[in-house]
Amino acid sequence: MKKTLLLYLFIFPFFSFGQQILTLENCYVLATKNYPTAKQNDLLSKKTSLEIEALNTGKRPKIDLNAQATYQSEVTQLPIKIPNLTVTPPNKDQYKATLDVQQLIYNGGLIQANTDIKNAQTKTQQQQLEVSLYQLKPRINQLYFSVLLLQEKYQILKAKQDQLLIKIKEIKTGVKFGALLPTSEQVVEAENLKIKQQLIEIDFDRKKGLENLASLTYSTIDKNTQLASPSIKINSVAENNRPELKLFDFQTEQLTAAKNGITKSNLPKVNAFGQAGYGNPGLNMLDNSFQPFYIVGVKANWNVFDWNKSKTEKLALTVSESIIATEKETFLLNTQLQLQEIDSDSNKLAAIIETDKEIILLRESILKTTDAQLRNGVITSADYITEITNLFEAKTLQKTHEIQLALAQANYKLVKG
């Protein structure tokens, strides 16, 4: 079932293109998937895995191969002569080759602490990436609804043109039988040509808008693609789920991990070591010959006093946590102000749309009367053109307000997260 759903999610946008239908959600998905910075998410995970793998090598033995040859001006000698005993001093030229092995036994969990820091850093960087991709959505909204408005204006103009074409046929009949003057037909024909010009202008602007939308989503959008009017539901009581809030939380987690790393770095460290070698002299300095030798042991190290360096570093991190807290508080405040402003604009547009509906009803009634008057020769075709223009301008204005409201609602959802 999950595989089927996943397949559907990936195929659906392309299927929509095949049907020349594009939704707002499709644009979000395409931008999130195709935008160049989106590729960084996997790269960050891979980078962290490699860094953690490098950190874990600290648990493995450290092996060094060393060799040296020296010549010294003086060597150790007995200051007195002992009867019946001859002590040959070491050679001034000495040679040594060693294999040194060091194995970590205990370091207070410092490797794990550094691993936690790396993971916290990666989560922060990936969330920063999410924030960057999320910031594309308001730009997508602006482009999407601009193209959608042009699409709706085109349809309204086509409806006006269709009505004029019907009226042109009626006027031609009236002119033929002498009921109307020939200029009546010319006036309506001129208005029809004006509409053709407007349709050409809108068509070019719409293609340009689709090209910009394709560039922003890093996809190919056919010029004949139709944008679907989104159905947006607003939940004003839902919690703020903006990616920036998670970013603030991850930044705080990163600082907490850094504090823990400072604590671990001050704990005792215990290492086992061993050295095997071959040299002249060996460990016996009085034997002037090449001899094998070895040393094994355990070494402990604990920096018991660091002049309050660790304490100061932790205090600095605490200050950074306070800075992040104030940034989060400021972000929430600004977000709330944005939501209030959008909500106010949405209520205003909703009220205006109700008035638009009343205006359209009156304009339709006026046009109906004007149409009858034109047939009876009471008014000129210019008067009819004025009224039909008034009606379709009112319809265009209503559609503009509806799309502005949809844009405001879409932006509200983005601000809310």
Stockholm file with secondary structure:
# STOCKHOLM 1.0

chainA/1-417         MKKTLLLYLFIFPFFSFGQQILTLENCYVLATKNYPTAKQNDLLSKKTSLEIEALNTGKRPKIDLNAQATYQSEVTQLPIKIPNLTVTPPNKDQYKATLDVQQLIYNGGLIQANTDIKNAQTKTQQQQLEVSLYQLKPRINQLYFSVLLLQEKYQILKAKQDQLLIKIKEIKTGVKFGALLPTSEQVVEAENLKIKQQLIEIDFDRKKGLENLASLTYSTIDKNTQLASPSIKINSVAENNRPELKLFDFQTEQLTAAKNGITKSNLPKVNAFGQAGYGNPGLNMLDNSFQPFYIVGVKANWNVFDWNKSKTEKLALTVSESIIATEKETFLLNTQLQLQEIDSDSNKLAAIIETDKEIILLRESILKTTDAQLRNGVITSADYITEITNLFEAKTLQKTHEIQLALAQANYKLVKG
#=GR chainA/1-417 SS CHHHHHHHHHHHHHHHHHTTEECHHHHHHHHHHHSGGGGHHHHHHHHHHHHHHHHHGGGSCEEEEEEEEEECSCCCCCSSCBTTBCCCCCCSEEEEEEEEEEEEEECTTHHHHHHHHHHHHHHHHHHHHHHHHHTHHHHHHHHHHHHHHHHHHHHHHHHHHHHHHHHHHHHHHHHHTTSSCHHHHHHHHHHHHHHHHHHHHHHHHHHHHHHHHHHHHTSCCCTTCEECCCCCCCCTTSCCCCHHHHHHHHHHHHHHHHHHHHHHHTSCEEEEEEEEEEEESCSCTTCCSCEEEEEEEEEEECCCCCTTHHHHHHHHHHHHHHHHHHHHHHHHHHHHHHHHHHHHHHHHHHHHHHHHHHHHHHHHHHHHHHHHHHHTTSSCHHHHHHHHHHHHHHHHHHHHHHHHHHHHHHHHHHHHC
#=GC SS_cons         CHHHHHHHHHHHHHHHHHTTEECHHHHHHHHHHHSGGGGHHHHHHHHHHHHHHHHHGGGSCEEEEEEEEEECSCCCCCSSCBTTBCCCCCCSEEEEEEEEEEEEEECTTHHHHHHHHHHHHHHHHHHHHHHHHHTHHHHHHHHHHHHHHHHHHHHHHHHHHHHHHHHHHHHHHHHHTTSSCHHHHHHHHHHHHHHHHHHHHHHHHHHHHHHHHHHHHTSCCCTTCEECCCCCCCCTTSCCCCHHHHHHHHHHHHHHHHHHHHHHHTSCEEEEEEEEEEEESCSCTTCCSCEEEEEEEEEEECCCCCTTHHHHHHHHHHHHHHHHHHHHHHHHHHHHHHHHHHHHHHHHHHHHHHHHHHHHHHHHHHHHHHHHHHHTTSSCHHHHHHHHHHHHHHHHHHHHHHHHHHHHHHHHHHHHC
//
